Amino acid sequence: MTDRRVVVLVVPATGSWAPPGRDAEAWRLALAEDTYEVLAALDRVDVAVAVVGADESALESVSALTWPGTPVYAVDAARPVLDAVELAGPAAAVVAVSYDVPDLPGLLIGKLFRSLSTADIAVTPSEDGTLAAIGIRLPTADWVSTAAPTFDTPLTELEAVKPRRHAVGIGPGWHRLRSSADIARLDPGLEGWDATRSLLRHA
């Protein structure tokens, strides 16, 4: 048995969008860098980075954003969250976090780990109906493996297949940056998200 806890940043291999006037690849890396910095500042957790469907070049571009010693590995695009969890190594629980939450309060990750003391899976819902973070207690419950949740899995789907009342823990919601309209959710008065802020300011 181990009481090790791991948080894994999950990053796409390429940028899929950017605000007007910004490069999609630079935007992807800025979001990933800021979200990684949030996770790296957490106490009593190990941090890793999973890159979805990545080749060596994509792995290197993301590795350049991390502190020395941070594991960076590729995961299957068909099951990115489960792969990220399984490849994180022996642990009591793993929380996978989407790359597009650069202003995520670290406290929300702590709430997921606490939920996993009793729940099989714990999630941070996003305001757009997706999931910003997914925590899984290990060993992974059979029903969670079958559901194979991703960040695009609606919470209602997990609720529909959970085998018992408290199998799914639900933390406070947050927002993901998935379109230009989401930029308005960033609070300029809050510290952090420096790479994202810089890219928006100097485009």
C-alpha positions as YAML, in Angstrom:
chain: A
units: angstrom
residues:
- id: 1
  name: MET
  ca: [0.00, 0.00, 0.00]
- id: 2
  name: THR
  ca: [1.08, 3.59, -0.57]
- id: 3
  name: ASP
  ca: [-0.31, 6.93, 0.50]
- id: 4
  name: ARG
  ca: [1.36, 8.70, -2.45]
- id: 5
  name: ARG
  ca: [-0.84, 11.23, -4.21]
- id: 6
  name: VAL
  ca: [-0.18, 12.38, -7.76]
- id: 7
  name: VAL
  ca: [-1.59, 15.21, -9.84]
- id: 8
  name: VAL
  ca: [-1.15, 14.94, -13.61]
- id: 9
  name: LEU
  ca: [-1.49, 17.80, -16.06]
- id: 10
  name: VAL
  ca: [-3.03, 16.53, -19.31]
- id: 11
  name: VAL
  ca: [-2.03, 18.54, -22.39]
- id: 12
  name: PRO
  ca: [-3.05, 18.09, -26.04]
- id: 13
  name: ALA
  ca: [-0.23, 17.47, -28.50]
- id: 14
  name: THR
  ca: [-1.20, 20.49, -30.61]
- id: 15
  name: GLY
  ca: [-3.10, 23.71, -30.14]
- id: 16
  name: SER
  ca: [-6.70, 23.59, -31.32]
- id: 17
  name: TRP
  ca: [-7.68, 27.24, -30.95]
- id: 18
  name: ALA
  ca: [-6.46, 30.65, -29.80]
- id: 19
  name: PRO
  ca: [-7.97, 34.10, -29.20]
- id: 20
  name: PRO
  ca: [-7.87, 36.41, -32.22]
- id: 21
  name: GLY
  ca: [-4.35, 37.51, -33.05]
- id: 22
  name: ARG
  ca: [-2.67, 34.71, -31.05]
- id: 23
  name: ASP
  ca: [-0.87, 31.64, -32.31]
- id: 24
  name: ALA
  ca: [-2.61, 28.37, -31.34]
- id: 25
  name: GLU
  ca: [0.63, 26.62, -30.39]
- id: 26
  name: ALA
  ca: [1.85, 29.51, -28.24]
- id: 27
  name: TRP
  ca: [-1.57, 29.64, -26.60]
- id: 28
  name: ARG
  ca: [-1.53, 25.90, -25.85]
- id: 29
  name: LEU
  ca: [1.87, 26.18, -24.21]
- id: 30
  name: ALA
  ca: [0.94, 29.30, -22.22]
- id: 31
  name: LEU
  ca: [-2.15, 27.63, -20.77]
- id: 32
  name: ALA
  ca: [-0.19, 24.47, -20.01]
- id: 33
  name: GLU
  ca: [2.64, 26.40, -18.34]
- id: 34
  name: ASP
  ca: [0.32, 28.33, -16.05]
- id: 35
  name: THR
  ca: [-1.75, 25.29, -15.11]
- id: 36
  name: TYR
  ca: [1.45, 23.35, -14.39]
- id: 37
  name: GLU
  ca: [2.66, 26.14, -12.09]
- id: 38
  name: VAL
  ca: [-0.57, 25.88, -10.09]
- id: 39
  name: LEU
  ca: [-0.07, 22.14, -9.65]
- id: 40
  name: ALA
  ca: [3.67, 22.37, -8.93]
- id: 41
  name: ALA
  ca: [2.93, 24.70, -6.01]
- id: 42
  name: LEU
  ca: [0.73, 22.14, -4.24]
- id: 43
  name: ASP
  ca: [1.99, 20.56, -1.04]
- id: 44
  name: ARG
  ca: [2.40, 16.82, -0.45]
- id: 45
  name: VAL
  ca: [1.68, 15.72, -4.01]
- id: 46
  name: ASP
  ca: [3.88, 14.50, -6.86]
- id: 47
  name: VAL
  ca: [3.36, 16.21, -10.22]
- id: 48
  name: ALA
  ca: [3.56, 14.69, -13.70]
- id: 49
  name: VAL
  ca: [2.55, 15.78, -17.19]
- id: 50
  name: ALA
  ca: [0.76, 13.65, -19.79]
- id: 51
  name: VAL
  ca: [0.68, 14.74, -23.44]
- id: 52
  name: VAL
  ca: [-2.14, 13.30, -25.53]
- id: 53
  name: GLY
  ca: [-1.07, 11.39, -28.63]
- id: 54
  name: ALA
  ca: [2.34, 13.06, -28.54]
- id: 55
  name: ASP
  ca: [5.44, 12.47, -30.60]
- id: 56
  name: GLU
  ca: [8.93, 13.26, -29.33]
- id: 57
  name: SER
  ca: [8.75, 16.88, -30.48]
- id: 58
  name: ALA
  ca: [5.50, 17.52, -28.62]
- id: 59
  name: LEU
  ca: [6.90, 15.91, -25.48]
- id: 60
  name: GLU
  ca: [9.97, 18.11, -25.65]
- id: 61
  name: SER
  ca: [7.98, 21.31, -26.07]
- id: 62
  name: VAL
  ca: [5.98, 20.56, -22.94]
- id: 63
  name: SER
  ca: [8.99, 19.28, -20.97]
- id: 64
  name: ALA
  ca: [10.62, 22.68, -21.48]
- id: 65
  name: LEU
  ca: [7.87, 24.22, -19.34]
- id: 66
  name: THR
  ca: [8.41, 21.99, -16.31]
- id: 67
  name: TRP
  ca: [10.80, 21.84, -13.39]
- id: 68
  name: PRO
  ca: [13.67, 19.33, -13.68]
- id: 69
  name: GLY
  ca: [12.62, 15.86, -12.64]
- id: 70
  name: THR
  ca: [8.96, 16.20, -13.59]
- id: 71
  name: PRO
  ca: [7.86, 13.05, -15.48]
- id: 72
  name: VAL
  ca: [6.46, 13.85, -18.92]
- id: 73
  name: TYR
  ca: [4.91, 11.02, -20.93]
- id: 74
  name: ALA
  ca: [2.58, 10.34, -23.84]
- id: 75
  name: VAL
  ca: [-0.95, 8.99, -23.41]
- id: 76
  name: ASP
  ca: [-3.47, 7.46, -25.81]
- id: 77
  name: ALA
  ca: [-5.93, 9.96, -27.32]
- id: 78
  name: ALA
  ca: [-8.75, 7.40, -26.89]
- id: 79
  name: ARG
  ca: [-8.33, 7.15, -23.08]
- id: 80
  name: PRO
  ca: [-6.17, 10.09, -21.99]
- id: 81
  name: VAL
  ca: [-7.33, 10.32, -18.39]
- id: 82
  name: LEU
  ca: [-7.12, 6.62, -17.55]
- id: 83
  name: ASP
  ca: [-3.73, 6.39, -19.25]
- id: 84
  name: ALA
  ca: [-2.50, 9.44, -17.34]
- id: 85
  name: VAL
  ca: [-3.63, 7.86, -14.07]
- id: 86
  name: GLU
  ca: [-2.22, 4.40, -14.78]
- id: 87
  name: LEU
  ca: [1.16, 5.70, -15.96]
- id: 88
  name: ALA
  ca: [1.58, 7.93, -12.91]
- id: 89
  name: GLY
  ca: [2.97, 4.98, -10.96]
- id: 90
  name: PRO
  ca: [1.94, 3.49, -7.61]
- id: 91
  name: ALA
  ca: [-0.36, 5.86, -5.72]
- id: 92
  name: ALA
  ca: [-3.40, 5.96, -3.48]
- id: 93
  name: ALA
  ca: [-5.09, 8.49, -5.73]
- id: 94
  name: VAL
  ca: [-4.37, 10.48, -8.87]
- id: 95
  name: VAL
  ca: [-6.01, 13.69, -10.04]
- id: 96
  name: ALA
  ca: [-5.82, 14.47, -13.77]
- id: 97
  name: VAL
  ca: [-6.20, 18.16, -14.62]
- id: 98
  name: SER
  ca: [-7.03, 19.67, -18.01]
- id: 99
  name: TYR
  ca: [-4.38, 22.05, -19.33]
- id: 100
  name: ASP
  ca: [-6.83, 24.93, -19.94]
- id: 101
  name: VAL
  ca: [-7.42, 26.06, -16.35]
- id: 102
  name: PRO
  ca: [-4.50, 28.48, -15.82]
- id: 103
  name: ASP
  ca: [-6.20, 30.29, -12.95]
- id: 104
  name: LEU
  ca: [-7.48, 27.18, -11.13]
- id: 105
  name: PRO
  ca: [-7.25, 27.57, -7.34]
- id: 106
  name: GLY
  ca: [-5.03, 24.80, -5.94]
- id: 107
  name: LEU
  ca: [-7.54, 24.38, -3.12]
- id: 108
  name: LEU
  ca: [-9.94, 22.69, -5.53]
- id: 109
  name: ILE
  ca: [-7.44, 19.91, -6.17]
- id: 110
  name: GLY
  ca: [-7.15, 19.32, -2.43]
- id: 111
  name: LYS
  ca: [-10.92, 18.96, -2.25]
- id: 112
  name: LEU
  ca: [-10.84, 16.21, -4.88]
- id: 113
  name: PHE
  ca: [-8.21, 14.25, -2.96]
- id: 114
  name: ARG
  ca: [-10.34, 14.51, 0.17]
- id: 115
  name: SER
  ca: [-13.39, 13.22, -1.71]
- id: 116
  name: LEU
  ca: [-11.39, 10.23, -2.90]
- id: 117
  name: SER
  ca: [-11.12, 8.92, 0.64]
- id: 118
  name: THR
  ca: [-14.62, 7.51, 0.06]
- id: 119
  name: ALA
  ca: [-15.50, 8.10, -3.62]
- id: 120
  name: ASP
  ca: [-14.20, 6.05, -6.56]
- id: 121
  name: ILE
  ca: [-13.95, 9.16, -8.70]
- id: 122
  name: ALA
  ca: [-14.15, 12.88, -7.91]
- id: 123
  name: VAL
  ca: [-14.58, 15.71, -10.39]
- id: 124
  name: THR
  ca: [-14.37, 19.48, -10.73]
- id: 125
  name: PRO
  ca: [-17.22, 20.38, -13.09]
- id: 126
  name: SER
  ca: [-16.64, 23.13, -15.64]
- id: 127
  name: GLU
  ca: [-19.29, 25.74, -16.30]
- id: 128
  name: ASP
  ca: [-19.57, 24.59, -19.93]
- id: 129
  name: GLY
  ca: [-20.76, 21.12, -18.92]
- id: 130
  name: THR
  ca: [-17.38, 19.41, -19.23]
- id: 131
  name: LEU
  ca: [-14.89, 18.53, -16.47]
- id: 132
  name: ALA
  ca: [-11.87, 20.59, -15.45]
- id: 133
  name: ALA
  ca: [-10.29, 17.87, -13.30]
- id: 134
  name: ILE
  ca: [-10.90, 14.18, -12.63]
- id: 135
  name: GLY
  ca: [-9.59, 12.35, -9.58]
- id: 136
  name: ILE
  ca: [-9.50, 8.56, -9.38]
- id: 137
  name: ARG
  ca: [-8.92, 6.41, -6.32]
- id: 138
  name: LEU
  ca: [-6.61, 3.47, -6.96]
- id: 139
  name: PRO
  ca: [-6.92, 0.68, -7.77]
- id: 140
  name: THR
  ca: [-9.37, 1.97, -10.37]
- id: 141
  name: ALA
  ca: [-12.90, 0.68, -9.81]
- id: 142
  name: ASP
  ca: [-14.22, -1.54, -12.59]
- id: 143
  name: TRP
  ca: [-17.10, 0.79, -13.36]
- id: 144
  name: VAL
  ca: [-14.72, 3.74, -13.75]
- id: 145
  name: SER
  ca: [-12.56, 1.75, -16.17]
- id: 146
  name: THR
  ca: [-15.65, 0.89, -18.19]
- id: 147
  name: ALA
  ca: [-16.88, 4.49, -18.22]
- id: 148
  name: ALA
  ca: [-13.38, 5.69, -19.32]
- id: 149
  name: PRO
  ca: [-14.11, 9.32, -18.44]
- id: 150
  name: THR
  ca: [-12.42, 12.18, -20.26]
- id: 151
  name: PHE
  ca: [-12.64, 15.92, -19.65]
- id: 152
  name: ASP
  ca: [-15.46, 16.04, -22.20]
- id: 153
  name: THR
  ca: [-17.56, 13.45, -20.34]
- id: 154
  name: PRO
  ca: [-20.76, 15.04, -18.98]
- id: 155
  name: LEU
  ca: [-21.14, 14.64, -15.25]
- id: 156
  name: THR
  ca: [-24.62, 13.26, -15.86]
- id: 157
  name: GLU
  ca: [-23.08, 10.23, -17.60]
- id: 158
  name: LEU
  ca: [-21.02, 9.36, -14.53]
- id: 159
  name: GLU
  ca: [-23.99, 9.88, -12.25]
- id: 160
  name: ALA
  ca: [-26.07, 7.55, -14.44]
- id: 161
  name: VAL
  ca: [-23.65, 4.62, -14.17]
- id: 162
  name: LYS
  ca: [-22.29, 4.98, -10.64]
- id: 163
  name: PRO
  ca: [-22.90, 1.82, -8.60]
- id: 164
  name: ARG
  ca: [-23.66, 3.52, -5.29]
- id: 165
  name: ARG
  ca: [-24.73, 6.90, -3.98]
- id: 166
  name: HIS
  ca: [-21.34, 8.30, -3.00]
- id: 167
  name: ALA
  ca: [-19.22, 6.72, -5.74]
- id: 168
  name: VAL
  ca: [-18.85, 10.09, -7.48]
- id: 169
  name: GLY
  ca: [-17.53, 13.04, -5.50]
- id: 170
  name: ILE
  ca: [-18.36, 16.48, -6.90]
- id: 171
  name: GLY
  ca: [-16.13, 19.40, -6.01]
- id: 172
  name: PRO
  ca: [-16.77, 23.11, -6.55]
- id: 173
  name: GLY
  ca: [-17.05, 24.10, -10.19]
- id: 174
  name: TRP
  ca: [-14.60, 26.17, -12.20]
- id: 175
  name: HIS
  ca: [-14.16, 27.34, -15.82]
- id: 176
  name: ARG
  ca: [-12.02, 26.17, -18.70]
- id: 177
  name: LEU
  ca: [-10.65, 28.40, -21.48]
- id: 178
  name: ARG
  ca: [-12.08, 26.73, -24.56]
- id: 179
  name: SER
  ca: [-13.20, 29.73, -26.62]
- id: 180
  name: SER
  ca: [-12.60, 33.46, -26.90]
- id: 181
  name: ALA
  ca: [-15.71, 34.11, -24.83]
- id: 182
  name: ASP
  ca: [-14.10, 32.32, -21.87]
- id: 183
  name: ILE
  ca: [-11.29, 34.90, -21.65]
- id: 184
  name: ALA
  ca: [-13.68, 37.19, -19.78]
- id: 185
  name: ARG
  ca: [-13.65, 34.72, -16.88]
- id: 186
  name: LEU
  ca: [-10.01, 35.51, -16.08]
- id: 187
  name: ASP
  ca: [-9.67, 37.96, -13.19]
- id: 188
  name: PRO
  ca: [-6.84, 40.45, -13.90]
- id: 189
  name: GLY
  ca: [-6.70, 41.26, -10.20]
- id: 190
  name: LEU
  ca: [-5.66, 37.75, -9.20]
- id: 191
  name: GLU
  ca: [-2.02, 36.67, -9.10]
- id: 192
  name: GLY
  ca: [-0.84, 33.83, -11.33]
- id: 193
  name: TRP
  ca: [-1.52, 32.79, -14.93]
- id: 194
  name: ASP
  ca: [1.49, 34.89, -15.97]
- id: 195
  name: ALA
  ca: [2.20, 33.22, -19.33]
- id: 196
  name: THR
  ca: [-1.44, 33.48, -20.38]
- id: 197
  name: ARG
  ca: [-1.62, 37.07, -19.20]
- id: 198
  name: SER
  ca: [1.56, 37.98, -21.09]
- id: 199
  name: LEU
  ca: [0.33, 36.44, -24.32]
- id: 200
  name: LEU
  ca: [-2.97, 38.29, -24.11]
- id: 201
  name: ARG
  ca: [-1.21, 41.56, -23.31]
- id: 202
  name: HIS
  ca: [1.49, 41.45, -25.97]
- id: 203
  name: ALA
  ca: [-0.26, 39.87, -28.94]
...
